[in-house]
Amino acid sequence: NNSVTMEAAGGVKRKATEIAIGPDHDILEIMPIGAGAEVGRSCIMLKFKGKHIMLDCGIHPAYNGLAALPFFDAIDDPSTIDVLLISHFHLDHCASLPYFTEKTTFKGRVFMTHPTKAIYKMLLTDYVKVSNIAVEEMLYDEQDLINSMEKIDGINYHQEVEYNGIKFACYNAGHVLGAAMFMIEIAGVRVLYTGDFSRQEDRHLMAAETPTTCPDIVIVESTYGVQNHEPRIERESRFTNYVHSIVRRGGRCLIPVFALGRAQELLLILDEYWTAHPELHHIPIYYASILAKKCMTVYQTYINMMNENIKKQFAVSNPFVFKHISNLNGMSDFDDAGPCIVMASPGMLQSGMSRELFEKWCTSAKNGVVIPGYCVEGTLAKHIMSDPKEITTSAGASVPMRMSVDYVSFSAHSDFSQTSGFLDILQPPYVILVHGDANEMGRLKSKLGERYAGKNVEILTPKNCQTVQLKFSGDKTAKVMGSLASAPPQEGQSLSGLLVRKDFKHTVVSPQDLGTYTKLTMCTVTQRQTVPFHQPFDVLRGALRQMYDSVKEGFEEDVASLKVHDSVSVMHTSTDQLGLSWVSSPVNDMLADSVVALILRLETNPMSFKSLVPVRDNHGLCLAHDIDASRDVLAQQYGLNNVKVVEGHQIHIQIGDLNVAVAFEDHHSKPNKFIIQGLLADSVVA
């Protein structure tokens, strides 16, 4: 019974007209407001059964200021978002978070793994300081970042969290330390969001896990489309050969990297290679990142989340304390005197030290740059891979581009063989491709379509602000618990109890079992009312006995009282007022209203009850001898326009859709008999 529709396109949100979606509707909506047919500003909206989830909240590395943000204006109301899940600490997945938590009406909870939370603060503090834009274009300041930290909850791999009817757990995604993929469940429908993931183990990280439960939908990255990575040994060999070749010719080698992630992998490779080649020991390797030095303590803290190779090395000595690599705090500390290797951030040469060194070295053919990862369209790193003759510096000047450019993919993103193998195991009915260039994404969709032809797997590639609508309909069941379930049910048996809904679970219990099987408790509401009354209490006693079959005398709270039908207590609290109290219920409330009406009538016209002589029928019910008097009493309770005498011996009461007929049989004889029919009968008898 599942179906799919897509609506909106071109970065503009349009309302779906073919399906009306309410909080309990069976339509699940997925809308990328970033990373839809692009790489950068990952941000995916998920809506189902009135629950709203945001997956990642990054920036686009090719843009600055507000232009770098996801399309937040496509969100109707940020305050309706229940949960925001961050997959890892890279800027294109988390750097919009302080803006979203502090500059919008978002009130939900944010979850990420503990290593991600620790590195997130360090990375974004550095991002705020080194952003090369005007102050008025800054998205947020350091105080906003600090405030956002208070809204973040750290979680562990495989920890199951349930919040506001949303269940989720995270799994190791490879990629970088602390990277997570999230399995989300709402009303029995499971959605797996992979974020950036890698199923190939490297020198320090484990391969991504494969969840044991099969999801209904997989939202998966398509960064490399149908490409396959070369084997690890081959790419490491190419990388070290490129570096060795540059320094052998007397040049400077620039390796632009993100401060954390692939940088640690490359440092391990270079340190091992230098150890094996003594002839290179006189050539320095610098790691230009104060931030990475700070974050290295996080790597050492979470060594247990890395692979067995690193754990074994750590038992002997810290593998992240390098023999041949020095930290470089800044350009003022750098002695640019000859061949050297410098690893500097950011990885796409947008700004910072990597951009500064590139502009300084790019005019010499001796020098070279080795790009070790994926480059987003629109960045300088992507531009120089097209072999330009000159480049524009950050100051706006044009300079010749003579340095060599080599590319070796150490990107810890899933390639085609990894992605297709992953989907082969999970076999989801729906696959949503995100985080990929439109062309790569299209090729991947086509190849996966061929792979799963005839297997009832649908591949979807929504653009930014384009909504995918998937219908998931199923039976709603309620579990009978407690005393109601003490005996096996019989065919045709009626069941009476309270239906309790908690999120998407339904339970039927008896009122007595409510506190045992639910978090609800029974309570009693006692209503009290004070009514002015200046007549003798005996007059009231007589009037009540004329109108009601059961009136008991007694004392409550040390004053005389009358109990009407064992429900409503009328207490003579003083010479000028009466106090009424009763346990609230639909019947008791109507009975109390009728008693109050009688008291008020007696207060305004005490003589009106003298003509009411109590007459009882064979069933012991009190009747008024005079039909007109009965009509007057009922009109006091239900309104004059709602009470009519029909054919001289019937009284009809009509209140909305509720009605009652009082038919007096032979009203000239005694004792009178009457028949009362209708939904208001209990109230009229009272």
Secondary structure, 3 states (H helix, E strand, C coil): CCCEEEECECCECCCCCCCCCCCCCCEEEEEEEECCCCCCCCEEEEEECCEEEEECCCCCCCCCHHHHCCCHHHCCCHHHCCEEECCCCCHHHHCCHHHHHHHCCCCCEEEEEHHHHHHHHHHHHHHHHHCCCCHHHCCCCHHHHHHHHCCEEEECCCCCEEECCEEEEEEECCCCCCCEEEEEEECCEEEEECCCCCCCCCCCCCCCCCCCCCCCEEEEECCCCCCCCCCHHHHHHHHHHHHHHHHHCCCEEEEECCCCCHHHHHHHHHHHHHHHCHHHCCCCEEEECHHHHHHHHHHHHCHHHCCHHHHHHHHHCCCCCCCCEEECCCHHHCCCCCCEEEEECCCCCCCHHHHHHHHHHCCCCCCEEEECCCCCCCCHHHHHCCCCCEEECCCCCEEECCCEEEECCCCCCCCHHHHHHHHHHHCCCEEEEECCCHHHHHHHHHHHHHHCCCCCCEEECCCCCCEEEEECCCCCCEEECHHHHCCCCCCCCCCCCEEEEECCEEEEECHHHHHHHCCCCCCCCEEEEEEECCCCHHHHHHHHHHHCCCEEEEEECCEEEEEECCCEEEEEEECCEEEEEEECCHHHHHHHHHHHHHHHHHHHCHHHHCCCCEEECCCCCEEECCHHHHHHHHHHHHCHHHEEEECCCEEEEEECCEEEEEEEECCCCCCCEEEEEECCHHHHHC
